[in-house]
């Protein structure tokens, strides 16, 4: 497994840097930083991701993840999940 994309950012606004890994041959994954030097996978995306960017795009105050994919929808709407994982995710 070779990662194609990597982003480090505080996704859930808890003051700890989280990790987003984009993969082609494996599931892309968001890892929460628990503050003790460990990360935990909290979400996996089954389709190939060649590159990604994280920014606040739609002026709602929540970070958005945009994925560069081949012949497919580019924007992964993760914002609600990032703030509250119990809500589930629609990607």
C-alpha positions as a LaTeX table, in Angstrom:
\begin{tabular}{lrrr}
\hline
Residue & $x$ (\AA) & $y$ (\AA) & $z$ (\AA) \\
\hline
Unk1 & 0.00 & 0.00 & 0.00 \\
Unk2 & 1.41 & 3.36 & $-1.07$ \\
Unk3 & $-0.34$ & 6.55 & 0.08 \\
Unk4 & $-0.94$ & 9.11 & $-2.67$ \\
Unk5 & $-2.01$ & 12.07 & $-0.52$ \\
Unk6 & $-1.51$ & 13.30 & 3.03 \\
Unk7 & $-2.94$ & 16.18 & 5.05 \\
Unk8 & $-2.36$ & 17.10 & 8.68 \\
Unk9 & $-4.90$ & 19.45 & 10.22 \\
Unk10 & $-7.09$ & 19.80 & 13.31 \\
Unk11 & $-10.28$ & 18.50 & 11.69 \\
Unk12 & $-12.49$ & 18.32 & 14.76 \\
Unk13 & $-11.23$ & 21.53 & 16.42 \\
Unk14 & $-10.00$ & 19.84 & 19.58 \\
Unk15 & $-6.53$ & 21.42 & 19.42 \\
Unk16 & $-4.84$ & 18.18 & 18.27 \\
Unk17 & $-3.49$ & 17.62 & 14.75 \\
Unk18 & $-5.34$ & 14.84 & 12.90 \\
Unk19 & $-4.19$ & 12.96 & 9.78 \\
Unk20 & $-5.96$ & 12.32 & 6.47 \\
Unk21 & $-4.38$ & 9.75 & 4.13 \\
Unk22 & $-5.49$ & 9.32 & 0.51 \\
Unk23 & $-4.86$ & 5.92 & $-1.05$ \\
Unk24 & $-5.51$ & 4.27 & $-4.40$ \\
Unk25 & $-4.98$ & 0.58 & $-3.63$ \\
Unk26 & $-6.40$ & 0.72 & $-0.10$ \\
Unk27 & $-9.08$ & 2.70 & 1.71 \\
Unk28 & $-8.36$ & 6.37 & 2.37 \\
Unk29 & $-8.55$ & 7.06 & 6.09 \\
Unk30 & $-9.07$ & 9.86 & 8.61 \\
Unk31 & $-7.13$ & 9.34 & 11.86 \\
Unk32 & $-8.05$ & 11.22 & 15.05 \\
Unk33 & $-5.20$ & 12.26 & 17.32 \\
Unk34 & $-6.11$ & 11.36 & 20.89 \\
Unk35 & $-3.48$ & 13.69 & 22.39 \\
Unk36 & $-1.37$ & 10.88 & 23.87 \\
Unk37 & 0.78 & 10.31 & 20.79 \\
Unk38 & $-1.66$ & 7.82 & 19.26 \\
Unk39 & $-4.05$ & 8.11 & 16.33 \\
Unk40 & $-7.22$ & 6.12 & 15.71 \\
Unk41 & $-8.91$ & 5.49 & 12.35 \\
Unk42 & $-12.41$ & 6.98 & 12.46 \\
Unk43 & $-13.45$ & 6.89 & 8.81 \\
Unk44 & $-12.44$ & 4.98 & 5.68 \\
Unk45 & $-13.33$ & 5.75 & 2.08 \\
Unk46 & $-13.36$ & 2.87 & $-0.39$ \\
Unk47 & $-12.63$ & 4.68 & $-3.68$ \\
Unk48 & $-9.24$ & 5.80 & $-5.00$ \\
Unk49 & $-7.97$ & 9.22 & $-3.89$ \\
Unk50 & $-4.98$ & 10.63 & $-5.78$ \\
Unk51 & $-4.72$ & 13.96 & $-3.97$ \\
Unk52 & $-6.68$ & 15.93 & $-1.41$ \\
Unk53 & $-7.09$ & 19.37 & 0.08 \\
Unk54 & $-8.81$ & 20.55 & 3.23 \\
Unk55 & $-10.35$ & 24.00 & 3.53 \\
Unk56 & $-13.49$ & 25.78 & 4.64 \\
Unk57 & $-15.26$ & 26.10 & 1.28 \\
Unk58 & $-18.94$ & 26.79 & 1.86 \\
Unk59 & $-18.82$ & 29.45 & 4.62 \\
Unk60 & $-20.47$ & 27.30 & 7.29 \\
Unk61 & $-17.43$ & 27.31 & 9.59 \\
Unk62 & $-16.68$ & 23.60 & 9.11 \\
Unk63 & $-13.73$ & 22.15 & 7.21 \\
Unk64 & $-14.42$ & 20.38 & 3.91 \\
Unk65 & $-12.32$ & 17.63 & 2.34 \\
Unk66 & $-11.90$ & 17.72 & $-1.42$ \\
Unk67 & $-10.46$ & 14.64 & $-3.09$ \\
Unk68 & $-8.93$ & 14.38 & $-6.55$ \\
Unk69 & $-10.21$ & 11.20 & $-8.08$ \\
Unk70 & $-10.28$ & 9.72 & $-11.56$ \\
Unk71 & $-13.57$ & 9.97 & $-13.48$ \\
Unk72 & $-15.66$ & 10.51 & $-10.35$ \\
Unk73 & $-17.15$ & 13.11 & $-7.99$ \\
Unk74 & $-14.35$ & 15.12 & $-6.38$ \\
Unk75 & $-15.87$ & 16.56 & $-3.20$ \\
Unk76 & $-16.24$ & 14.24 & $-0.21$ \\
Unk77 & $-18.83$ & 15.90 & 2.00 \\
Unk78 & $-17.27$ & 15.07 & 5.36 \\
Unk79 & $-18.03$ & 18.21 & 7.30 \\
Unk80 & $-20.85$ & 16.91 & 9.55 \\
Unk81 & $-18.94$ & 13.72 & 10.30 \\
Unk82 & $-15.78$ & 15.63 & 11.16 \\
Unk83 & $-17.63$ & 17.56 & 13.84 \\
Unk84 & $-19.71$ & 14.63 & 15.16 \\
Unk85 & $-18.72$ & 11.09 & 14.07 \\
Unk86 & $-21.89$ & 9.60 & 15.58 \\
Unk87 & $-23.93$ & 11.30 & 12.83 \\
Unk88 & $-22.46$ & 9.04 & 10.16 \\
Unk89 & $-21.04$ & 10.09 & 6.82 \\
Unk90 & $-22.40$ & 10.44 & 3.31 \\
Unk91 & $-19.54$ & 10.34 & 0.85 \\
\hline
\end{tabular}
